[in-house]
Amino acid sequence: QLVESGGGSVQAGGSLRLSCAASGDIFNSDCMGWFRQVPGKEREWVAAIDRLGGSTSYDDSVKGRLTISRDNANDIVYLQMSGLNPEDTAMYYCAAQYTGISGCYSTSLSPSSFDYWGQGTQVTVS
């Protein structure tokens, strides 16, 4: 099970930190990712981190403003968001992927490539 928290309303230029708590063995998945979705649009990948936290990747639209990290002692994945703008307004989802190969790969970052999903947390930037 994945449970997101930390969403809310913030003014442009502000910051938020999203958390994703994982239960069971989900946290030991090969890749953990954050996605976002606005009504009427497809869910899009934002950031990903490998099992050990040594490798991260970002969509170009968020690079330099969002940082993904993980606390392996407490089974939590974070998304630190800064320099937010109204275009970042969306429901943000945490997801876990099992491929049998440790790591996150650019060819496997579509939503359909992830196996477990949280319920989402809303971020609104005005």
C-alpha positions in Angstrom: 0.0 0.0 0.0 1.2 3.5 -0.8 -0.2 6.5 1.0 0.6 10.1 -0.1 0.4 13.2 2.0 1.7 16.7 2.1 -0.4 18.3 -0.6 -2.1 21.6 -0.2 -2.5 25.1 -1.6 0.5 27.4 -2.0 1.2 30.7 -3.8 3.4 30.8 -6.8 7.1 30.6 -5.9 6.3 28.6 -2.8 7.3 25.1 -1.6 5.8 21.9 -0.5 7.1 18.5 0.5 5.1 15.5 -0.5 5.5 12.2 1.3 4.7 8.6 0.2 4.6 6.0 2.9 5.0 2.4 1.7 3.8 -0.6 3.6 4.7 -4.2 3.1 7.4 -5.0 0.7 6.4 -2.3 -1.8 9.2 0.0 -0.6 11.7 -2.6 -1.9 10.5 -2.3 -5.4 13.0 -1.7 -8.2 11.9 1.8 -8.8 9.7 4.4 -7.1 8.1 7.3 -9.0 6.0 10.4 -8.7 3.4 11.2 -11.3 0.9 14.0 -11.6 -2.4 14.4 -13.4 -4.8 17.2 -14.1 -8.5 16.6 -15.1 -8.8 15.8 -18.8 -5.2 15.0 -19.3 -3.1 11.9 -19.1 -1.1 11.1 -16.0 2.5 12.2 -16.5 5.7 11.1 -15.0 7.6 13.6 -12.8 10.5 12.0 -11.0 11.9 8.6 -10.1 14.3 7.0 -7.7 16.0 3.6 -7.5 15.8 1.2 -4.6 18.9 2.5 -2.8 18.3 6.1 -3.6 21.5 6.5 -5.5 20.0 7.3 -8.8 17.3 9.9 -9.6 15.7 11.2 -12.8 13.4 14.0 -13.6 11.1 15.2 -16.3 12.6 18.4 -17.9 9.7 20.5 -16.8 10.5 20.0 -13.1 14.3 19.6 -13.2 16.0 22.0 -10.8 12.7 22.6 -8.9 11.7 19.2 -7.6 13.8 16.8 -5.7 12.9 13.1 -5.1 14.5 11.3 -2.2 13.9 8.4 0.1 14.2 7.4 3.7 15.0 3.7 3.6 14.8 3.4 7.4 11.2 4.5 7.5 10.0 3.4 4.0 9.1 6.9 2.8 9.7 8.5 -0.5 9.6 12.3 -0.7 9.1 14.9 -3.4 10.5 18.3 -2.3 8.9 21.0 -4.5 10.1 24.5 -4.7 9.6 27.4 -7.1 6.1 26.2 -7.8 4.0 27.8 -10.5 0.3 27.4 -11.4 1.3 24.8 -14.1 2.3 22.5 -11.3 -1.3 22.3 -10.0 -2.3 18.7 -10.2 -3.1 15.5 -8.3 0.3 13.9 -7.4 0.6 10.2 -7.2 3.3 7.9 -5.8 3.9 4.6 -7.6 6.1 1.5 -7.3 7.5 -0.7 -10.1 8.7 -4.2 -10.1 10.8 -5.3 -13.1 13.3 -7.7 -11.7 16.0 -5.3 -12.6 17.0 -2.8 -9.9 16.8 0.8 -11.0 14.6 3.2 -13.0 15.0 3.2 -16.7 13.8 5.9 -19.2 12.1 3.3 -21.3 10.0 2.1 -18.3 8.6 5.4 -16.9 5.1 5.4 -18.4 2.2 5.0 -15.9 1.4 1.6 -17.4 4.9 0.4 -16.3 4.2 0.9 -12.6 2.5 -1.8 -10.5 1.2 -0.1 -7.3 -0.3 3.3 -6.8 -1.3 5.6 -4.0 -4.6 7.5 -3.8 -3.0 10.8 -4.7 -2.5 14.2 -2.9 -3.7 17.5 -4.4 -1.3 20.3 -5.1 -2.8 23.7 -6.0 -0.6 26.7 -6.9 -2.1 30.1 -7.3 
